[in-house]
Amino acid sequence: MKDFSTTRRTVLKGAAQVLATPALMYGLGTSAQAQTAVSSDAWQKIIEAAKKEGTVTIYSAQALALLNDMADRFKKEYGISVNVVRQIDAELNPRIEVEFSTGKGVADVFVGADEGLVKDRHAKGWWVAPQGPDFDNPAYNRKVRAPQGTYFESNAFVVAFGWNKEIWPQGVADYRAMLNPALAGKIGLPSPSAPALVDFYMFLEETNGADFLQRLAALKPRIYPGALPIGQAVVSGEIAVAAYCQPLIDEVAKGAPVEWRIAQRAWGARFWGQIPRIAPRPNAAQVLANFMITKSGQEALARTTASSLPNIGLATTDRVHRQDLTKLTPDVVKAYQDKWRRMFQG
């Protein structure tokens, strides 16, 4: 490791006493209500009902390789197939909005990094409280990681920067080292399409100086929708330096000519899991949500990220930068995106 100094709402058969209470079924319960432990008998009935549902669909902005690993582990344990829909927040959020506006749910579990939007939807009663026994694992610390009782912390993306050793053999020690005229047109950056990515650019200004982005923009970097395509671009040699990518652990292991590093002060974004109240397979949703925070689930999801459990992944999520939601209001985000476009796209 590098240095890190749908309309159909199926009643939960056999578990109605646990989840059929309106305040919990519709995501309106208080934190105290939502943190009530589920009995082993009731949980077993949820598992049995989930197996009858047979499949479960997750919408997530997490890395596809990690999601597929989790899906394989989940099917091996429960015999339930996972339909993985992996897109960035800016693409997933409109999808879930349409599902709620039409009442035709497709997603059983929704995972995103926009904490402000997650909280807003919690207030609207969109989410059902997760009930699995692993939410009551002291190591998970439910009061901290599911603070309002419905949405829950899964893991956290930790941004790395990387470089192609064949194109840029000298590498980069930090972000300011990217301000090299020889890297003009050879740096990959994400579009600030979501509040979390706006927060990333604010973080760069805070940690590298107010002039940093202007100087970076002068190098005409290439813009991508997110970390995964930027990582792919640096591996293929399309760019020399990825200023925003996942830790390139798997790529290095496969022999790609790349190296990566996490900055001394690293930026990251927590992934928040949610069970929509219109989930078409509510039992399988509960079982999958619980699996995400088990040791096996975290070994998959947090293998190249920060984990909600100790001794898994790059670090625990406690060490990851936290978004300041007071600085990410809709007006602030739009104004910053407009500023960014003028700066980087003219």
N, C-alpha and C positions, 0 to 999 in steps of 0.2 A: 504493500500500500504506500502511496506517496504521502509526503508529510502533510499533516492537516492541522500543524500549530496554528291492460292496457285498460282500457275500461274494465276489464275483468279483474276483480280483486278476489282471489281465492282465500277463503277463511282458513286460517292455519289449523287444519284438521288435527284434532287430538291435543291441541295446545291453546285452545280458545281462552282458557283461564289466564294464560300468560300474556297473550297478545291481542285479544279481542276487545280489551278495554279501549273505548274510543280515544282517550287522551294519548294512548300509546300507539294504536293502530294508525292514527293520522299524524304522528310526529309532533303532537302538541303537549306531551307530558313534560313535567318539570324535570330538572336534572336528577332530583332525588327519586322520582318515580322511575325514570329510565334506568337508573343504576341499581334497581332491585335485581338480585341474583335470580337466574332461572333455575328451577329444580331439575335434577338429573332426569326424572321421569318425563317432565314436560319437554326437555331438550331432546330426549330420545324420540318422542313423538314428532317433533319438528323434523328431525333427521329422516324418519320414516316417510313423512309426507313429502319431504324434499326429493327423496329417491323416486317417489311416484311421479313427481313433476318431471324428473328425468334430465332436464337441461337447465342452464342458467346463463343469462347474458350480462356481461359486464362492459360498460362504457368507461374507458380510462385513458388518461394522458400519460400513464406510466410506460416505460420502455416495453416494446413488444416482446423482446426475448424474455424479459422477466415475467411478463404476464403469461406467456406461453408455458414457461416453467411452472408457474403457480398452477395453471390450468391442468397440466399433466399430473402434478402431485395431488390436486384436488380430486381428479377423476380416479386416480389409483386408490385413494382413501375411501371415497364415497360412491364411486361408480356413476357420477353425474358429470355429463359433458359441459364444458364451459365454452360459450360463444364469446370470443374476445373481439371487441370493437375498439381498436386503438386509434385515437386521433388527438390532436392538441385541443386545449380548452376552447379556443376560438371556434372550433368546428363542432365540438361536443355540446357546448352550452346551447346553441340554437336547436339542436336535435331534441334535447330534453325539454326545452321550452315548448316545442311543437307537441311533444307527447302529453305534456300537462294541459296545454290549451285545447287539445282535441279529446283528452281523456283516454287516449289509446297508448298505453304504456308498452314499451319494448324492453327498455333497460330494467334489469333486476337489481343491479348494483351500479352506482355512478361514482366515479372517482375523478376529482379535479383539484387544481391547485389554487383556485381563486377563493381565498378564505372569506372575503367580503361577500361574494355572491352566495357562497355556501351558507353563511349566517343569515343573509337576507331570505333565502329560501326556507331556512329553518323557521324563521319568524312567520312565514306564510303557511307553515304546516305541510311542507312537501315531503318530509322524511319520516320514516318509521324508526323507532328506537331499536338498535341492535340488542339482541338478547343472549347471545352465546356465552358459554361459561368462561371462555378465554378473555372476555372483557373484564372479568372479575379477578384475573390473575394479577397479584400485587405488582409483579414486574412490569405489567402494562400500564398501571396507574390510570385507571379509567377516569378519575376526577379531573386529571390534567389533559388526557388525550381524547376524551369525549366530554368536553366541559359543559355542553348544553343538552347532553343526553341523546341526541339523534346522530349528527354527523360525528365521525371518529377519525383520528389520525392513523394512517396506515404506515407510511414511511416518508422519507424526504429526499428529493433529488438534491444532490450537491453538485454545483456546477464546477466543471474542470475546464482547463484550456489545454489544447494539444497541438502538435505540429507533425508534419511529415518530414522524417529525417532525410529522405532523399532530396527534397526540395529545399528544406531549411535545416541543414545539419547542426547549426549552432544552437537551435532551440530557442525558447523564450523563458526567462526566469520569472517574469511577472507581467502584468498587463501593460505597464508603461514600456516594457521592452518591445511591445508590438508597434510602437510609434517609430518605426524604421521605414524610411522612404523606399527601401528595397522591397517592402512587403505591400506596396501599392497594388490593389486589385487581387491580393492573395490571402485576405483575411475573411473568415466567415463569421457573421453575426446574425442573431435572431431578429425578426420583426417584432416590435412591441405590441403584438396583437391582443394581449390580455394584461390585466393589472399586474399579475405576477412578473411579467416581462418588463413592464414599466418600472417596477420595483428594482429589477436587476440593473437597469440603466441608471436609476437614481443611486444605487449602491456603487456603481462604477465611478460616478461623479464624486460621491462622498469619499471613497477610498483612494482615488487617483488624482483628484484635483478638478476644479471647475472647468478647466480648459481641456480636459482629457478627451471628452467626446468630440469636441470640435476638431481636435487634432487627428483623432481616429477617423472621423468622417472625411477629412481631407485625403485620406489614403484610399477612398472609394472601395470600401469593403463590399463583399458579396453578401446579400441578404437572403436568409433562409427562414422557413416557417418555424423551426425549432431545433432542439439539440440533436435529435437523431439524424436528420439530413445533413447537418453541419459535420457531425462525426463521420458520416459516410463520405462526405466531400473531401475531408482531410485524408482519409484512408485511400481514396482513389487518386489523390493528387490534383483534384480540381482546385483546391486551395492549399496553401502552405501552412496556415495557422488557423485553428479553430478557437475563437475567443469564447465560445459557449458550447460545451458538449458534455456528454456523460463521460465519466472516467472510462478510458479506452482499454479496460482490463481484458475483455474478450478479444478485442482486435489485436492487441499485443500477443496474447496467447496463441492466436491463429497465425502469427508471423507477419502481420501488417507492419510496414515501415513507419510506425508512429511512436510517439512518446506523449505522455500527459503529466499534468501536475494540478494540484489543488492549491490555490493561493493561501497564504498565511491567514488572511481574513477572507473566508469563503462565503459566497452567496449560495443560498439554497431555497427550496420551496417545499413546504409540506404538502403531501397528498392527503386529501380528506375523502373518506369513504362515506357513502350515503345509500340508504335503501329507500327508493321512491315509494310513496304510499299507493301508487298505481302499478307497482311491479306485478307482472303477470304470473310470476312464480315466487310468491313471497316466502315460502318455506326454504326453497333453495337459496334465495337471497340471504336469508338469515345464516344459513350454514356456510355459504361462501364468505360473507362478511366476517364471521367468526374465524374461519380458516385463514383469512388474510393476516390475522394478528397472532397466529400460532407460531411456534418455532419453525415448523416446516414452511408455512406461508411466508414468513419473514426471510428465511434462507433463500427463497426464490425472489421475492420482491425487493429485498434490501441487499442483494449480493453485491451490487455496484452503487448502492445508495446508503443513506443513513436509516437505521432501524428504530422502531418503537420499542424494541426489546434489547437488553444488554448483550454484548459480545457477538453481535451479528452485523455484517456489513462494514462500511467504512467508519462508522461512529454511531452513537445514539442521536436521535433527533434533537435532544436537548442542546446539542452543540451547533445546531443549524440556525442561521440568520432568520429572524422572525419579521414578517411584514408588519409595517406600521400602518394599520388601516386608516388612521386619521389622515395620512398623506396620500391615500389611494381612493379618494372619493371619485365618483364618476366625472365631475367637472375637472378635477386635477388630472385624472388619467387621460381624458380627451385632450386637454391642453398640452400635456406632455407628449402625447402621440403626435400632435400637430407640430410641435417644436422639433421632435425627432425627424419627422418627414422632411421638414424644411432643411434640416441639418444634413441628413444622409441621402435624401433623394432630390433635393433642390426644389 
